[in-house]
Amino acid sequence: MNQEKQERIKACLQELSTLLYEEADKSKLADLEGIEKTVRSQVLELVSPEIALFLSNKQQKQTSVKRGKSKA
């Protein structure tokens, strides 16, 4: 991955972190365990499904393209 993409990912993650922190229950961020549980919960609930959806759609498109080429 090139430097420009790495920097873009970092910027997006910083923005995402800010948004997730704003929505977090601050009373649960008092210790490392609470922080870890909060982050894990947010990632599983909000982040992972979006990544999975993106990857799933990308895989479907690639499969469709391959099928279209094999029929030609």
C-alpha positions in Angstrom: 0.0 0.0 0.0 1.4 3.4 -0.9 2.0 6.2 1.6 -0.9 8.3 0.4 -3.4 5.5 1.1 -1.8 4.7 4.5 -2.2 8.4 5.5 -5.8 8.4 4.3 -6.6 5.3 6.3 -5.0 6.9 9.4 -7.1 10.1 8.9 -10.3 8.1 8.5 -9.5 6.0 11.6 -8.8 9.1 13.7 -12.2 10.6 12.6 -13.9 7.3 13.3 -12.3 7.1 16.7 -13.5 10.6 17.6 -17.1 9.7 16.6 -17.1 6.5 18.5 -15.6 8.1 21.6 -18.4 10.8 21.5 -21.0 8.0 21.5 -19.3 5.9 24.2 -20.6 5.6 27.7 -17.9 7.5 29.5 -18.6 5.8 32.8 -17.3 2.5 31.2 -14.0 4.1 30.1 -12.6 4.3 33.6 -10.2 1.3 33.2 -8.5 -0.8 30.6 -11.2 -3.5 30.7 -14.0 -1.1 30.2 -12.2 0.6 27.3 -11.5 -2.8 25.7 -15.1 -3.9 26.0 -16.4 -0.6 24.7 -14.1 -0.7 21.7 -14.8 -4.3 20.9 -18.5 -3.7 21.1 -18.4 -0.7 18.8 -16.2 -2.5 16.3 -18.4 -5.6 16.2 -21.6 -3.6 16.0 -20.6 -0.7 13.7 -17.3 -1.3 11.9 -17.0 -5.0 11.1 -20.5 -5.2 9.4 -19.6 -2.4 7.0 -16.2 -4.0 6.1 -17.9 -7.4 5.6 -20.6 -5.8 3.4 -17.9 -4.1 1.3 -15.9 -7.2 0.9 -19.0 -9.3 0.2 -20.1 -6.9 -2.6 -16.6 -6.8 -4.0 -16.5 -10.6 -4.1 -19.9 -10.8 -5.8 -18.8 -8.3 -8.5 -15.6 -10.2 -9.2 -17.5 -13.5 -9.4 -20.0 -11.9 -11.8 -17.2 -10.6 -14.0 -15.5 -14.0 -14.1 -18.8 -15.7 -15.1 -19.4 -13.1 -17.8 -16.0 -13.7 -19.3 -16.3 -17.5 -19.2 -19.6 -17.3 -21.2 -18.0 -15.3 -24.0 
